[in-house]
Amino acid sequence: MSGSIIKLNSAIISAGSVVGKKEREGPLGTYFDLHDEDDRFGQKTWERAEAEMQRLAANIALSKCDMNEKSIDAIFAGDLINQCTSSAYGLLEYEVPFFGLYGACSTAIEGLMLSSVMTSFGVYKRCLSATSSHNCSAERQFRTPLEYGAQRAPTAQWTVTGAGAFVTESADSENACGKARITEAMPGISVEKGIRDAGNMGAAMAPAALNTLLRYFDESGKSPSDFDLIATGDLGYEGISILLELLGAEGIDASGVLNDCGMMIFNRETQDTHSGGSGCGCSAVVLASYLLPRLERGEIKNMLILGTGALMSPDSIKQGLGIPGIAHLLHIKGSEVR
């Protein structure tokens, strides 16, 4: 298999997370920076609420490192809504070069990857990456409006109402002291294995996660045992089960180290989320609020995180096309690991 590891030297100096009511009630609820009890964030529509979430997350991330938009050289942002409108409208007040991204649920990691490339190689001094998803806006676009009351399949995932934002700069900067560092990246390759069920995105994304992990292990010479955590975002329970089986067929045991952001954010037994969480905001808020602090405290020293996305559209679903999956990988080290 061809390899494409990119060596990086970037630090995540700050992060912000904003979530809705259901996310606040989940196992990670106390870690998030901000939440809203009715998921509207003072707005009249779900789409405007999502845009507002992204604006708030970006402002929180900047405020944590005592910066404002003038400190940022470029923004990398995207979401699930057509033409990335939540990002475009949410970050409209920022007079900063804007790169709109669509990687579905992989967008948080895709944005961080591009920001890290730019700051590692000196193209930009400091970048902001952001993403969001909203359960109500995503359901309206990809499936059916919530008012329709459609029954969800057991394999279906619950789109997270949440937004995450990250500020990155060179790991050699003064601001990087004590912060988690992004040391490697492996961009994903689109993989389509004939899954056409929009209610089973985990099955569509698992083969892409396998592809990226196999390429990374092959080129780096590493194995799951070299890491404290391999987190996906977000395969859910169904996708993780498939990925473990696929890895096992390759002679790789990741059962003790593999976890998923969509499994972490909700309580499957009490919150009726079926196969777990999904959406651009899922891995973004879990990384920003829960995993990054653990890296900075040294509780996690070596971590791989794979942003996994189902690259479908409303029209591709209607036309019965297979769902391509993507999985972008970042190697993140804790502040004490050099």
C-alpha positions in Angstrom: 0.0 0.0 0.0 1.2 3.5 -0.8 2.0 5.7 2.2 1.6 9.4 2.7 2.5 10.3 6.3 3.1 14.1 6.6 5.5 15.0 9.4 4.2 18.0 11.3 5.3 20.3 14.1 2.1 22.1 15.2 0.4 22.7 18.6 -3.2 23.1 19.5 -2.9 26.1 21.8 -6.6 26.6 22.5 -10.0 25.0 21.8 -13.6 25.8 22.4 -16.8 23.6 22.5 -20.5 24.5 22.4 -23.2 21.8 22.6 -27.0 21.3 22.9 -29.1 20.0 25.7 -28.8 16.3 25.0 -25.0 16.5 24.8 -24.9 18.4 28.1 -26.9 15.5 29.7 -24.5 12.9 28.4 -21.4 11.4 30.1 -19.1 14.3 29.0 -21.6 17.0 29.8 -19.5 18.8 32.5 -16.5 19.2 30.1 -18.1 21.4 27.5 -17.6 25.2 27.6 -21.1 26.2 26.8 -24.5 24.7 26.2 -28.1 25.8 25.4 -31.2 24.3 26.9 -33.4 24.5 23.8 -30.7 24.0 21.1 -31.7 27.3 19.5 -29.0 29.6 20.8 -31.3 32.6 20.5 -32.0 32.0 16.8 -35.2 31.5 14.8 -34.1 28.6 12.7 -32.0 25.4 13.3 -29.6 26.5 10.6 -29.0 29.9 12.2 -28.6 28.2 15.5 -25.8 26.0 14.1 -24.1 29.1 12.6 -24.3 30.8 16.0 -22.8 27.7 17.7 -19.8 27.9 15.4 -19.3 31.6 16.1 -19.5 31.0 19.8 -17.0 28.1 19.7 -14.5 30.2 17.7 -14.9 33.1 20.1 -14.3 30.8 23.1 -11.2 29.3 21.6 -9.7 32.7 20.8 -10.6 34.1 24.3 -8.9 31.2 26.0 -5.5 32.2 24.4 -6.2 36.0 24.8 -6.5 36.6 21.1 -9.0 37.9 18.6 -9.5 37.6 14.9 -6.6 39.9 14.1 -4.3 37.2 15.5 -5.5 34.6 13.0 -4.1 34.3 9.5 -6.6 31.9 8.0 -9.7 29.9 8.9 -10.5 26.3 7.8 -14.1 25.5 8.5 -17.0 23.4 7.3 -20.2 21.6 8.3 -22.9 19.3 7.0 -25.3 21.8 5.5 -25.3 22.5 1.8 -22.4 24.7 0.6 -21.1 24.9 4.3 -23.5 27.7 5.0 -23.3 27.3 8.8 -19.6 28.0 8.7 -19.9 30.8 6.1 -22.6 32.6 8.1 -21.3 31.8 11.5 -17.8 33.1 10.9 -18.9 36.0 8.6 -17.8 38.7 11.1 -14.2 37.4 10.9 -12.2 39.4 8.4 -9.8 36.6 7.8 -9.1 34.4 4.7 -11.7 31.6 4.8 -11.3 28.1 3.4 -14.6 26.2 3.3 -14.4 22.4 3.8 -16.7 19.5 3.4 -15.5 16.2 4.9 -18.8 15.2 6.5 -18.0 13.9 10.0 -14.3 14.0 9.3 -14.3 17.8 8.9 -12.9 18.6 12.4 -9.8 16.5 11.8 -9.5 17.7 8.1 -9.5 21.3 9.3 -7.0 20.6 12.0 -4.8 18.7 9.5 -4.8 21.6 7.1 -4.2 24.2 9.8 -1.3 22.1 11.1 0.3 21.8 7.7 0.1 25.6 7.2 1.6 26.4 10.6 4.2 23.6 10.6 5.7 24.8 7.3 5.4 28.5 7.9 2.8 29.3 5.4 0.7 30.9 8.2 1.7 31.7 11.8 -1.6 30.9 13.4 -4.8 29.3 12.1 -8.3 28.7 13.3 -10.2 25.5 12.4 -13.9 25.1 13.2 -16.9 22.9 12.5 -20.4 22.2 13.6 -23.5 20.0 13.3 -27.0 20.3 14.5 -29.4 17.4 14.9 -32.4 19.2 13.5 -30.7 20.9 10.5 -28.9 17.6 9.6 -32.0 15.5 9.8 -34.0 17.9 7.7 -31.3 17.9 5.0 -30.3 14.2 4.9 -33.3 12.3 6.1 -36.7 13.7 7.2 -37.7 16.6 9.4 -38.1 15.6 13.0 -41.8 16.5 12.8 -42.3 13.6 10.4 -41.6 11.2 13.3 -39.8 8.5 11.3 -38.6 5.5 13.2 -34.8 5.2 13.4 -33.0 2.0 12.6 -30.9 0.3 15.3 -27.7 1.1 13.3 -28.6 4.8 13.0 -26.6 7.4 14.9 -27.7 10.6 16.5 -26.3 13.7 14.9 -24.6 15.8 17.7 -25.7 19.3 18.2 -22.3 20.9 18.8 -19.5 23.0 17.5 -15.8 22.9 18.1 -13.0 25.3 17.3 -9.2 25.0 17.5 -6.3 27.5 17.4 -3.1 26.1 16.0 0.4 27.4 15.6 4.0 26.1 15.4 5.0 23.8 18.2 8.2 25.9 18.6 6.3 29.0 19.7 6.0 30.2 23.2 2.2 29.7 23.2 2.8 25.9 22.6 4.4 25.3 26.0 2.3 22.7 27.8 0.0 22.1 24.8 -0.7 18.9 22.8 1.3 18.6 19.6 0.3 17.3 16.2 3.3 15.4 14.9 2.0 13.4 12.0 -0.9 13.4 9.5 -2.2 10.9 7.0 -4.9 12.1 4.6 -7.6 9.7 3.9 -8.6 8.0 0.6 -12.2 7.7 -0.4 -13.4 4.1 -0.1 -16.9 2.9 -1.3 -17.9 -0.7 -0.5 -21.5 -0.7 -1.7 -23.3 0.5 1.5 -26.4 2.5 0.4 -28.2 2.8 3.8 -28.0 6.3 5.1 -29.1 4.8 8.4 -25.9 2.8 8.7 -23.0 5.3 8.2 -20.8 3.2 10.5 -20.7 0.4 7.9 -19.9 2.9 5.2 -17.0 4.6 7.1 -15.4 1.5 8.7 -13.6 0.4 5.5 -12.1 3.9 5.0 -10.8 3.8 8.6 -9.3 0.4 7.9 -7.6 1.7 4.8 -6.0 4.7 6.6 -4.9 2.7 9.6 -3.3 -0.1 7.5 -1.4 2.5 5.4 -0.3 4.3 8.6 0.9 1.1 10.4 2.6 -0.1 7.2 4.6 3.1 6.7 5.3 4.0 10.3 6.1 0.5 11.5 3.8 1.1 14.5 0.9 -0.9 15.9 -2.0 -0.3 18.1 0.1 -1.1 21.2 2.2 1.9 20.6 -0.7 4.2 21.5 -2.7 5.0 24.6 -5.8 5.7 22.5 -6.9 5.3 18.9 -10.1 7.4 18.6 -12.4 7.5 15.7 -14.9 10.2 15.1 -17.4 8.8 14.5 -18.1 5.2 13.6 -20.4 4.6 16.5 -21.0 1.1 18.0 -21.8 -0.5 14.6 -18.8 0.9 12.8 -16.4 0.1 15.6 -17.6 -3.4 15.7 -17.0 -3.7 11.9 -13.6 -2.0 12.1 -12.4 -4.4 14.9 -13.5 -7.3 12.8 -11.7 -6.0 9.7 -8.5 -5.3 11.6 -8.7 -8.8 13.1 -8.8 -10.2 9.6 -5.5 -8.4 9.0 -4.0 -9.9 12.1 -4.2 -6.6 14.1 -5.8 -6.5 17.6 -6.9 -3.0 18.5 -9.6 -4.0 21.1 -7.8 -2.6 24.1 -7.0 0.8 22.6 -9.8 1.6 20.0 -12.6 3.9 21.1 -15.0 6.3 19.3 -16.2 9.8 20.0 -19.7 8.9 19.1 -19.6 6.2 21.8 -18.1 8.6 24.4 -20.5 11.5 24.0 -23.9 9.8 24.8 -25.1 7.1 27.2 -26.5 4.5 24.9 -28.7 2.9 27.5 -30.4 6.0 28.8 -30.3 8.5 25.9 -31.8 6.5 23.1 -29.1 7.3 20.6 -29.0 3.7 19.1 -25.5 3.4 17.6 -24.1 6.5 19.2 -23.3 10.0 18.1 -22.3 11.4 14.7 -22.0 14.7 12.8 -19.2 17.1 12.3 -19.6 18.5 15.8 -19.2 15.0 17.5 -15.4 14.5 17.3 -14.9 18.3 17.4 -16.4 18.8 20.9 -15.1 15.5 22.3 -11.6 16.4 21.2 -11.8 20.0 22.3 -13.4 19.5 25.7 -12.3 16.0 26.8 -9.4 14.5 25.0 -7.2 17.6 24.6 -7.2 18.4 28.4 -6.2 14.8 29.0 -3.3 15.1 26.6 -2.2 18.4 28.2 -2.3 16.8 31.7 -0.3 13.8 30.5 -3.1 11.3 31.0 -2.9 10.5 27.3 0.7 10.6 25.9 0.3 9.2 22.4 -3.0 9.2 20.5 -4.2 8.6 17.0 -7.5 10.3 16.0 -9.3 9.4 12.8 -11.9 11.8 11.5 -14.3 9.4 9.7 -16.9 10.8 7.3 -19.7 9.5 5.0 -19.4 11.6 1.9 -23.0 11.4 0.8 -25.4 14.2 -0.3 -29.2 14.4 -0.3 -29.2 13.7 -4.1 -26.8 10.8 -3.9 -29.1 9.1 -1.4 -32.1 9.7 -3.6 -30.3 8.2 -6.6 -29.3 5.1 -4.6 -25.6 5.6 -4.9 -23.1 3.8 -2.6 -21.8 6.0 0.3 -18.1 6.7 0.0 -16.2 6.9 3.4 -13.2 8.9 4.3 -10.8 8.7 7.3 -8.2 11.4 8.0 -5.6 10.6 10.6 -3.7 12.8 13.1 -1.0 11.6 15.5 -1.2 13.8 18.6 1.2 13.7 21.5 0.8 15.0 25.0 2.6 18.0 26.2 5.4 16.0 28.0 6.1 13.7 25.0 9.0 14.8 22.8 
